[in-house]
Amino acid sequence: MYYVKSRTFEAMLKAIGIDFGLKRTGFSITDDLGIIATPLETVDSRLIEDYIEKLVVNEKITCIVIGYPLSMDGSDTDITENVRMFHSFLESKYPYINIVLYDERMTSLIAQKTLVQISSKKQRRDKRHIDKMSATIILQDYLTSINSSN
């Protein structure tokens, strides 16, 4: 698994997961113990700066996990550079929060398959559900990776 840990942290993990897109961005959030990720919302990407600010303040976020898009061979995709810029922006805006890039390969496919099993056809056609489910998978995978390394 590929992930970049920007800063170490000792406090209890309260994290959000982000599946960044140029049009829509999916969000997920952990429980108060930092164990389980759940879908939160899909937001118009033009509005994510304010949305993240509200989450950071209201939920006392200590970690932001951003899906890092790579091709199956590990090369950049058409959106990888945008995600790097988004990551840099968040690091400068929130220097006290751990900002992580985490490999998101296959999360959209896994999210689609999961939605087939748990939702109606109408819900599956709504791409907002895939975005927030992908953010949830990214965040849960990250949580699993840090818990298994301890």
N, C-alpha and C positions, 0 to 999 in steps of 0.2 A: 504494500500500500504506500502511496505517496502522500505525504502531508508535510507542511512547513509549519513549524511551531515558532511563532514570532517572539513570544516571551513565555517564561514559565509562570506558573501560578500555584499558590498554596491554598487559597480560599476555596470554599465550596463552589462547585461548578453550577452556574446558572447560565445556560447557553441558548443561543438561537442558531438555527441552520438556515442557510440561504442558497437557493438555486437561482442564480442570477441569469436574467435574460434581458435582451434589449427592449422587449415589449412588456413582458410580465416577469415578476420575480416572486418565487415561492418562498414561504417562511415556515419554519417549525420552531418549537421551543421545548426545553427540557422541563421536567417536573422540578420542584424545589430542591430535591436531592441530587439532581444532575444524573439521573439513572435512565429515564425513559424519555424519548423524543415523541412529540405528537404534532400533527399538522396544525398550522396556525391560520395562515391566510395567503392569498395570492394578491399582489399589489401591482398596480401600474408602475412600471419602472421609473417613470418620471417623478413619482411620489415617494420613492423608497428612502430618501434622506430623512424626511420628516418622520416616516414610519419607524425607521430604526431608532431615531432619537427618542421617540415615545417609548419604545420597548426598552431601551437602555435605562431610561429614567424610571419607568413604572415597574419594570421587572427586575431591576438591579442586576443587569446582565454582566457577567464576568468573562464571557468567551463568545466569540462570533466565529462560526465555522462556515466558510464559503466553499461551495462546490467548485473544484478546479477542473475545467473541461480539457480533456486530452483525447486524442484519437486512440484507437486500440493499440497502435504501435508506439504510443507515448509521445507522439508529435503534437504540436499545437493544433487547435481547431480554429475556425473563423472567429470565435468569441474569446479565446484564451487571453489575448492581449487586453480586451475590455475588462476581463475579470482581474487581471493583474493591476490595472489602473484603479479599479474599484477597491481592491485590497489595499493599495497604497493610500487611497483617499481615507479609508476607514482607519488605517494605522495612524495617520496624521491627526484625524479628528478625535480618536479615542486612544490616546497613548497608554492609558491605564487598563485597557481591555486586551486580552489575548485574542489576536485575530489570526485565524488558521485557514490556510488553503488545503482542501482535502479532495483527493481524487474522486471524481464523480462518474467515471466511466461506468456505463450500464445502468445508472440509477433511473433514467427515464424509462428504459425498457422494463426494469423491475417494477417501477411504479405503475406502468400500464398493465402489467400482468396482475399486480395486486388489485388494482381497481376492477379488473374483469371479475375477480373473485368476490369482491365485497360491495360492488355498486351496481346501479342500474345503467342501461345503455345511455340514457340522457346524461347522467353524471359523467360517464366515460368520455362522452363527446366534448365535454367542457374541459379545455386544456388547463384551466386554473387548478383543477383537482390534481392533475399530473404534476404541475409545478410544486404545489405544497407537499404532495406525497414524495416527490424527489428530494425536496429539502429535508423531509423527515428521515428518509433513508440515509442521506448524507450525514446528518447529525447523529443518528443512531449508530451508524458504522464508526464514526469518529469516537463516540462514547465507548463502544465495544473495544476499539483499538487501544484507547488509553487505559481502560480498566484491565485489559488482558496483559498490558506491559507492566503493571504494578505488582 
